[in-house]
Amino acid sequence: MTDTVLCVDDDRNLCQIIAKALGEEGYRVLTAFDGDEALSSFAEEAPDLVLLDLILPRRDGFSVLEKIRGLDGPAASTRAVIISGCSPTPGDR
């Protein structure tokens, strides 16, 4: 079971909904509302899973994931699930 989830989305209401639902299932949920805040949160406490929006203020989700994948050690392989309302282009895939 995943213990800590980092939810990254500029939609604060969505993060609250996710945090409430996952919290009721026993997960600890951290939230971040822009790409830079996501990386800061990740550095402070590497989560077991990242729920990551693609369109974020200050740094987009692709850049956040690229930074995470560039880390040394096990943090680089942290599981990530992309959550986004946008339609991916062939280049995004």
PyMOL commands that place a pseudoatom at each C-alpha (Angstrom):
pseudoatom trace, name=CA, resn=MET, resi=1, chain=A, elem=C, hetatm=0, pos=[0.000, 0.000, 0.000]
pseudoatom trace, name=CA, resn=THR, resi=2, chain=A, elem=C, hetatm=0, pos=[1.167, 3.506, -0.786]
pseudoatom trace, name=CA, resn=ASP, resi=3, chain=A, elem=C, hetatm=0, pos=[1.577, 5.553, 2.370]
pseudoatom trace, name=CA, resn=THR, resi=4, chain=A, elem=C, hetatm=0, pos=[2.139, 9.093, 1.087]
pseudoatom trace, name=CA, resn=VAL, resi=5, chain=A, elem=C, hetatm=0, pos=[0.655, 10.678, -2.036]
pseudoatom trace, name=CA, resn=LEU, resi=6, chain=A, elem=C, hetatm=0, pos=[1.594, 14.071, -3.452]
pseudoatom trace, name=CA, resn=CYS, resi=7, chain=A, elem=C, hetatm=0, pos=[-1.323, 15.623, -5.336]
pseudoatom trace, name=CA, resn=VAL, resi=8, chain=A, elem=C, hetatm=0, pos=[-0.173, 18.401, -7.677]
pseudoatom trace, name=CA, resn=ASP, resi=9, chain=A, elem=C, hetatm=0, pos=[-2.854, 20.480, -9.369]
pseudoatom trace, name=CA, resn=ASP, resi=10, chain=A, elem=C, hetatm=0, pos=[-3.631, 24.186, -9.556]
pseudoatom trace, name=CA, resn=ASP, resi=11, chain=A, elem=C, hetatm=0, pos=[-7.273, 23.320, -8.893]
pseudoatom trace, name=CA, resn=ARG, resi=12, chain=A, elem=C, hetatm=0, pos=[-7.323, 23.471, -5.101]
pseudoatom trace, name=CA, resn=ASN, resi=13, chain=A, elem=C, hetatm=0, pos=[-10.823, 21.986, -4.947]
pseudoatom trace, name=CA, resn=LEU, resi=14, chain=A, elem=C, hetatm=0, pos=[-9.700, 18.905, -6.868]
pseudoatom trace, name=CA, resn=CYS, resi=15, chain=A, elem=C, hetatm=0, pos=[-6.747, 18.452, -4.513]
pseudoatom trace, name=CA, resn=GLN, resi=16, chain=A, elem=C, hetatm=0, pos=[-9.104, 18.711, -1.524]
pseudoatom trace, name=CA, resn=ILE, resi=17, chain=A, elem=C, hetatm=0, pos=[-11.429, 16.100, -2.995]
pseudoatom trace, name=CA, resn=ILE, resi=18, chain=A, elem=C, hetatm=0, pos=[-8.541, 13.739, -3.727]
pseudoatom trace, name=CA, resn=ALA, resi=19, chain=A, elem=C, hetatm=0, pos=[-7.006, 14.329, -0.277]
pseudoatom trace, name=CA, resn=LYS, resi=20, chain=A, elem=C, hetatm=0, pos=[-10.310, 13.609, 1.445]
pseudoatom trace, name=CA, resn=ALA, resi=21, chain=A, elem=C, hetatm=0, pos=[-11.011, 10.454, -0.565]
pseudoatom trace, name=CA, resn=LEU, resi=22, chain=A, elem=C, hetatm=0, pos=[-7.497, 9.033, -0.197]
pseudoatom trace, name=CA, resn=GLY, resi=23, chain=A, elem=C, hetatm=0, pos=[-7.250, 10.138, 3.435]
pseudoatom trace, name=CA, resn=GLU, resi=24, chain=A, elem=C, hetatm=0, pos=[-10.368, 8.124, 4.234]
pseudoatom trace, name=CA, resn=GLU, resi=25, chain=A, elem=C, hetatm=0, pos=[-8.597, 5.094, 2.754]
pseudoatom trace, name=CA, resn=GLY, resi=26, chain=A, elem=C, hetatm=0, pos=[-5.608, 5.567, 5.051]
pseudoatom trace, name=CA, resn=TYR, resi=27, chain=A, elem=C, hetatm=0, pos=[-3.257, 7.462, 2.740]
pseudoatom trace, name=CA, resn=ARG, resi=28, chain=A, elem=C, hetatm=0, pos=[-1.368, 10.551, 3.836]
pseudoatom trace, name=CA, resn=VAL, resi=29, chain=A, elem=C, hetatm=0, pos=[-1.864, 13.216, 1.169]
pseudoatom trace, name=CA, resn=LEU, resi=30, chain=A, elem=C, hetatm=0, pos=[0.361, 16.216, 0.545]
pseudoatom trace, name=CA, resn=THR, resi=31, chain=A, elem=C, hetatm=0, pos=[-0.749, 18.923, -1.868]
pseudoatom trace, name=CA, resn=ALA, resi=32, chain=A, elem=C, hetatm=0, pos=[1.020, 21.386, -4.133]
pseudoatom trace, name=CA, resn=PHE, resi=33, chain=A, elem=C, hetatm=0, pos=[-0.582, 23.917, -6.441]
pseudoatom trace, name=CA, resn=ASP, resi=34, chain=A, elem=C, hetatm=0, pos=[2.240, 24.759, -8.859]
pseudoatom trace, name=CA, resn=GLY, resi=35, chain=A, elem=C, hetatm=0, pos=[5.290, 23.037, -10.298]
pseudoatom trace, name=CA, resn=ASP, resi=36, chain=A, elem=C, hetatm=0, pos=[7.876, 24.721, -8.097]
pseudoatom trace, name=CA, resn=GLU, resi=37, chain=A, elem=C, hetatm=0, pos=[5.878, 23.951, -4.945]
pseudoatom trace, name=CA, resn=ALA, resi=38, chain=A, elem=C, hetatm=0, pos=[5.607, 20.336, -6.104]
pseudoatom trace, name=CA, resn=LEU, resi=39, chain=A, elem=C, hetatm=0, pos=[9.383, 19.991, -6.375]
pseudoatom trace, name=CA, resn=SER, resi=40, chain=A, elem=C, hetatm=0, pos=[9.880, 21.616, -2.973]
pseudoatom trace, name=CA, resn=SER, resi=41, chain=A, elem=C, hetatm=0, pos=[7.358, 19.249, -1.385]
pseudoatom trace, name=CA, resn=PHE, resi=42, chain=A, elem=C, hetatm=0, pos=[8.966, 16.298, -3.131]
pseudoatom trace, name=CA, resn=ALA, resi=43, chain=A, elem=C, hetatm=0, pos=[12.413, 17.295, -1.827]
pseudoatom trace, name=CA, resn=GLU, resi=44, chain=A, elem=C, hetatm=0, pos=[11.143, 17.639, 1.748]
pseudoatom trace, name=CA, resn=GLU, resi=45, chain=A, elem=C, hetatm=0, pos=[9.398, 14.298, 1.820]
pseudoatom trace, name=CA, resn=ALA, resi=46, chain=A, elem=C, hetatm=0, pos=[9.616, 11.979, -1.165]
pseudoatom trace, name=CA, resn=PRO, resi=47, chain=A, elem=C, hetatm=0, pos=[6.144, 10.504, -1.563]
pseudoatom trace, name=CA, resn=ASP, resi=48, chain=A, elem=C, hetatm=0, pos=[5.304, 6.987, -2.691]
pseudoatom trace, name=CA, resn=LEU, resi=49, chain=A, elem=C, hetatm=0, pos=[3.073, 8.281, -5.495]
pseudoatom trace, name=CA, resn=VAL, resi=50, chain=A, elem=C, hetatm=0, pos=[2.652, 11.582, -7.334]
pseudoatom trace, name=CA, resn=LEU, resi=51, chain=A, elem=C, hetatm=0, pos=[-0.662, 12.582, -8.900]
pseudoatom trace, name=CA, resn=LEU, resi=52, chain=A, elem=C, hetatm=0, pos=[0.457, 15.240, -11.357]
pseudoatom trace, name=CA, resn=ASP, resi=53, chain=A, elem=C, hetatm=0, pos=[-1.448, 17.719, -13.500]
pseudoatom trace, name=CA, resn=LEU, resi=54, chain=A, elem=C, hetatm=0, pos=[0.264, 18.749, -16.728]
pseudoatom trace, name=CA, resn=ILE, resi=55, chain=A, elem=C, hetatm=0, pos=[-0.820, 22.373, -16.885]
pseudoatom trace, name=CA, resn=LEU, resi=56, chain=A, elem=C, hetatm=0, pos=[0.542, 24.129, -13.803]
pseudoatom trace, name=CA, resn=PRO, resi=57, chain=A, elem=C, hetatm=0, pos=[1.704, 27.628, -12.945]
pseudoatom trace, name=CA, resn=ARG, resi=58, chain=A, elem=C, hetatm=0, pos=[5.463, 28.346, -12.741]
pseudoatom trace, name=CA, resn=ARG, resi=59, chain=A, elem=C, hetatm=0, pos=[6.576, 24.922, -14.057]
pseudoatom trace, name=CA, resn=ASP, resi=60, chain=A, elem=C, hetatm=0, pos=[4.489, 22.449, -16.048]
pseudoatom trace, name=CA, resn=GLY, resi=61, chain=A, elem=C, hetatm=0, pos=[3.922, 18.833, -15.107]
pseudoatom trace, name=CA, resn=PHE, resi=62, chain=A, elem=C, hetatm=0, pos=[6.284, 17.522, -17.786]
pseudoatom trace, name=CA, resn=SER, resi=63, chain=A, elem=C, hetatm=0, pos=[9.101, 19.609, -16.306]
pseudoatom trace, name=CA, resn=VAL, resi=64, chain=A, elem=C, hetatm=0, pos=[8.268, 18.448, -12.782]
pseudoatom trace, name=CA, resn=LEU, resi=65, chain=A, elem=C, hetatm=0, pos=[8.342, 14.811, -13.855]
pseudoatom trace, name=CA, resn=GLU, resi=66, chain=A, elem=C, hetatm=0, pos=[11.579, 15.340, -15.776]
pseudoatom trace, name=CA, resn=LYS, resi=67, chain=A, elem=C, hetatm=0, pos=[13.219, 16.785, -12.641]
pseudoatom trace, name=CA, resn=ILE, resi=68, chain=A, elem=C, hetatm=0, pos=[11.986, 13.870, -10.532]
pseudoatom trace, name=CA, resn=ARG, resi=69, chain=A, elem=C, hetatm=0, pos=[13.272, 11.332, -13.065]
pseudoatom trace, name=CA, resn=GLY, resi=70, chain=A, elem=C, hetatm=0, pos=[16.656, 13.101, -13.047]
pseudoatom trace, name=CA, resn=LEU, resi=71, chain=A, elem=C, hetatm=0, pos=[17.170, 12.596, -9.298]
pseudoatom trace, name=CA, resn=ASP, resi=72, chain=A, elem=C, hetatm=0, pos=[19.634, 10.119, -7.866]
pseudoatom trace, name=CA, resn=GLY, resi=73, chain=A, elem=C, hetatm=0, pos=[18.497, 7.064, -5.968]
pseudoatom trace, name=CA, resn=PRO, resi=74, chain=A, elem=C, hetatm=0, pos=[15.078, 5.496, -5.545]
pseudoatom trace, name=CA, resn=ALA, resi=75, chain=A, elem=C, hetatm=0, pos=[13.240, 8.850, -5.653]
pseudoatom trace, name=CA, resn=ALA, resi=76, chain=A, elem=C, hetatm=0, pos=[13.836, 8.923, -9.421]
pseudoatom trace, name=CA, resn=SER, resi=77, chain=A, elem=C, hetatm=0, pos=[11.543, 5.935, -9.870]
pseudoatom trace, name=CA, resn=THR, resi=78, chain=A, elem=C, hetatm=0, pos=[8.650, 7.281, -7.808]
pseudoatom trace, name=CA, resn=ARG, resi=79, chain=A, elem=C, hetatm=0, pos=[5.387, 6.253, -9.398]
pseudoatom trace, name=CA, resn=ALA, resi=80, chain=A, elem=C, hetatm=0, pos=[3.508, 9.078, -11.114]
pseudoatom trace, name=CA, resn=VAL, resi=81, chain=A, elem=C, hetatm=0, pos=[-0.006, 9.268, -12.488]
pseudoatom trace, name=CA, resn=ILE, resi=82, chain=A, elem=C, hetatm=0, pos=[-0.803, 12.109, -14.856]
pseudoatom trace, name=CA, resn=ILE, resi=83, chain=A, elem=C, hetatm=0, pos=[-4.130, 13.777, -14.126]
pseudoatom trace, name=CA, resn=SER, resi=84, chain=A, elem=C, hetatm=0, pos=[-5.167, 16.393, -16.632]
pseudoatom trace, name=CA, resn=GLY, resi=85, chain=A, elem=C, hetatm=0, pos=[-8.173, 17.744, -18.398]
pseudoatom trace, name=CA, resn=CYS, resi=86, chain=A, elem=C, hetatm=0, pos=[-6.177, 18.518, -21.527]
pseudoatom trace, name=CA, resn=SER, resi=87, chain=A, elem=C, hetatm=0, pos=[-5.945, 16.267, -24.552]
pseudoatom trace, name=CA, resn=PRO, resi=88, chain=A, elem=C, hetatm=0, pos=[-2.391, 15.053, -25.122]
pseudoatom trace, name=CA, resn=THR, resi=89, chain=A, elem=C, hetatm=0, pos=[-0.775, 15.635, -28.452]
pseudoatom trace, name=CA, resn=PRO, resi=90, chain=A, elem=C, hetatm=0, pos=[1.231, 12.852, -30.125]
pseudoatom trace, name=CA, resn=GLY, resi=91, chain=A, elem=C, hetatm=0, pos=[4.389, 14.607, -28.885]
pseudoatom trace, name=CA, resn=ASP, resi=92, chain=A, elem=C, hetatm=0, pos=[3.140, 14.558, -25.290]
pseudoatom trace, name=CA, resn=ARG, resi=93, chain=A, elem=C, hetatm=0, pos=[2.675, 10.812, -25.349]
for i in range(1, 93): cmd.bond("trace and resi %d" % i, "trace and resi %d" % (i + 1))
show_as sticks, trace
zoom trace
